Amino acid sequence: MDTKYLLTTRPEIKFNKIHTENINIINFPLTKIVDIKLDEKCINEIKNNNYDIIILTSSYGAEIFFNNYYRYIKEATFIPIGDKTLDVIRKYTDNYLIPDEKDSYGIINIIKNYKNKKIALFRSKKSNNILNNYLKSNNYTFYEYYIYDIENIYDTKIINLLNSSNCIGILFTSSLEADIFFNILKNNKIHKNIFAIGKITEETVIRHGYNTTFTGNSNFEETVKEIDKNSGEWI
């Protein structure tokens, strides 16, 4: 019998091969990451603002930030969205706060205590609006910098991979990936396990009329390993 596999939808640049015991992993990217270079106006703004809090919402964005813009920061406390983002921050500073929940809601729970502080977000142009909506509605002083964009990939071949008898299901690593997939699916139905990373991605799956079999934390590798360990339940 052919080995069963889990279909993942992570951007190619962020996908690293993971050792699994029971299933294979086939990554079929639904997005492509494109770096954005901040203009001189933004650079001067960063230089002249003494940010108290800097929020980084992905490990990829954190790498861009530290490689290009950290040199302009005098002193700030960092808040990562998850463990991989924290790993990047730890390479440069030990001044950080860790959310209990590894998502936008966890970050909000921290910044509730910093109402009068100056906040900067360095993030994707396609990030969800949960954070900035909260900051706007509660009159925070904050600045938002888009340091990379995400291009959608619409490729119907993903449906054939998902419909294979060897596929145990699909894992979405962001709400955007889920939205793209269901746009490709259109009025067709799927009868496979749907896995998600994070509560927000799970909510997106539910909005499209499906439930998740399992929802992992913000760590891609840990989620894949958990699915692999319990794959016998879902084959």
Secondary structure, DSSP 4 states (H G I P E B T S, - for coil): -PPPEEEE---GGG------SS-EEEE--SEEEEE----HHHHHHHHH---SEEEE--HHHHHHHHHHTGGG--S-EEEESSHHHHHHHHTT-S-B---SSSSHHHHHHHHTT-TTSEEEEEEETT--SHHHHHHHHTT-EEEEEEEEEEEE---THHHHHHHSTTEEEEEESSHHHHHHHHHHHTT----SEEEEESHHHHHHHHHTT---SEEE-S-HHHHHHHHHHTGGGT-
